[in-house]
């Protein structure tokens, strides 16, 4: 199978949509997270690195960094 598209996001997760800058948001959906730019209408899709799914996302208050936490018994947290 080949991945085609994520048709939404997990609305049950707390703070699942985060603002990266005035034109860009980040949100998680299943085993992916998306960075979407409203100005250019461009969406960058990223898959879970550990293949367990995305547990949560967070953005640093200065908007310079964001973190993606995986799901699992001992999940990794990746800071970008």
Residue pairs with C-beta under 8 A, 6 or more apart in sequence:
3 32
3 45
3 47
6 29
6 30
6 32
6 34
6 45
8 29
9 16
9 17
9 27
9 28
9 29
9 34
10 16
10 28
10 29
10 30
13 28
13 56
14 56
15 56
15 57
15 58
16 27
16 28
16 56
16 57
17 25
17 26
17 27
18 25
18 26
18 27
18 57
18 58
18 59
18 66
19 25
19 59
19 63
20 26
20 35
20 59
20 63
20 66
21 63
23 37
23 38
23 39
23 40
24 35
24 36
24 37
24 38
25 35
25 36
25 38
26 33
26 34
26 35
26 36
26 57
26 59
26 66
27 33
27 34
27 36
27 57
28 34
28 54
28 56
28 57
28 68
29 54
30 53
30 54
31 47
31 48
31 51
31 52
31 53
31 54
32 45
32 46
32 47
32 48
32 54
33 45
33 46
33 54
33 57
33 68
34 43
34 44
34 45
34 46
35 43
35 44
35 46
36 42
36 43
36 44
37 43
46 68
48 54
48 70
48 71
49 70
49 76
49 78
50 70
50 72
50 75
50 76
52 70
52 71
52 72
52 75
53 70
53 71
54 68
54 69
54 70
54 71
55 69
55 70
55 71
55 72
55 75
56 68
56 69
57 66
57 67
57 68
57 69
58 66
58 67
58 69
59 65
59 66
59 67
60 66
60 67
65 79
65 80
66 79
66 80
67 77
67 78
67 79
67 80
68 77
68 78
68 80
69 75
69 76
69 77
69 78
70 76
70 77
70 78
